[in-house]
Amino acid sequence: TDNLTLNIVNDVITFEPTPDIDAGGGYDILLVESSIDFSLVTNEVKNIEEINLGDGAQDVTLTLSDVLSVTDSDNDLYITGDGDSVSLDTADGWSKSASQSQVGFNEYSSTEDPTVKLQIQDDLEVKLS
């Protein structure tokens, strides 16, 4: 297995199906330029703080397990984009918080693991299924 381990603070990494990605410390952005279901990703992606959905209309599908896998120990993940959508599995107990903790973002948390926080940019469509 190929591995990409980054120790430089504040990386921007374009997602590719391989190699494994360990973004290391700092604020790291995973640039996703096509729709993706993270439960189908076979390579390991970890220590990411933001998923940016790039140009065009992308859809990212995430489970609670996916978020725990791609984030660092803080379990906070920001999702940004323009005209994109985020699909969340309702079996994970996702719900939108009543208040915004970050301007321009809606916060989603899971009843299955309240330590996990998804900050989804306001202009992204969120699909709960």
N, C-alpha and C positions, 0 to 999 in steps of 0.2 A: 504494500500500500504506500502510495506517495503521501507525504505530509508537508504541509505548509505551516510552519510555526513562526509567528511574528512576535518580536519583543520590543518593537518600536512603538512608542506611545502614539495613539490616535491614528489608526490605520483606516484606509478605505479599501475594501477587498471586493472585487467583482466575483460573484458566485459562479463556480463551474462545478459540474458533477463530481469531479475529482480534482485535486487531492483533498485529503482531510485538512481542515482549517482550524488552527488554534491561534486566535488573534492576540492572546496575551493581555497585558495590562493596558490601561488608558481607555479612551472612548473610541470604540471601533465600529465602523459601519460596514454592513454587508450589502453591496449593491446587487440587486436582483433584477435582471432585465427581461425576464419572461415569467409567466405564471408558474407557481410552484406549490406543491403539496409537500410540506416538510416531513410528513410521516412516511413518504416514499423515498426520501433522500437516504442513500446508503452510506455516504461518507460522513465522517464526524465533523460537525461545525460547533465550535465553542468559543466562549469569551467575547460574544458580540453584544453590543449595547443598542444598536439600531439596525433595522432592516429598511433600506431605501428601495422603493419599488421602481426607480428609474423612469425612463421615458416610455410613453405608451401606456395602454391600459393593462395592468397586471392584476392578478389575484393571487394572494398568498393564503394558504390554508395551514392553520396551526392547531395543534393539540396542546394540552398542558404539558405533556411529556416533551414535546418539541421545544417549548419555551424553556423548560428546565434544562434541556440539553444544550441549547445555543447560547444561553446567558452565562454570566459569571455567578459568583455566590450571592450577589445582590438580587438576582432573579427579576430585574427590571429590564423591559425591552420596549424601545420606541419603534413605531412603524410610521414611515413617512412616504409620501408620494403625491401624485396629482391625478385625480380621476381614477384611482385604483380601488381595489376592494380587499377586505380581509375576511376570511371565513374561519369561524371558531366553532368547535364541537361543543354543543350544549351538554353533552354527557360529562364534560369537565366542570360544569357549574359556573360558566362565565356569566358575568353580569356587569352592566355599566354602572359606575359609581355615580351617586347623586351629585357630587361636586367635582370640579376640575382641580387637580393638584398642579397641573402645568398648563399655562395659557396656550391655547391653540390645539390642545389634545383632549381626548376623552379617555378616561382611565377605566380599564376593565380588570376585574379581579376574579379569582376562582374560589369557589367554596371548598374545593378539594385541597387547595394549598393557598391560604391567604397571604403567604410571603411573596407570591408571584404577582407582578403588576405589569400590565400591558398599557402603554400610552400610545393611543392610535390617533394620528393627526385628524383634526376635525373634518377635512374635506374627503376623507376616505369612507367608502361605504362599508359597514360591518354587517356580515351575514352570520346569523346564529342558526346552526342546523344540527 
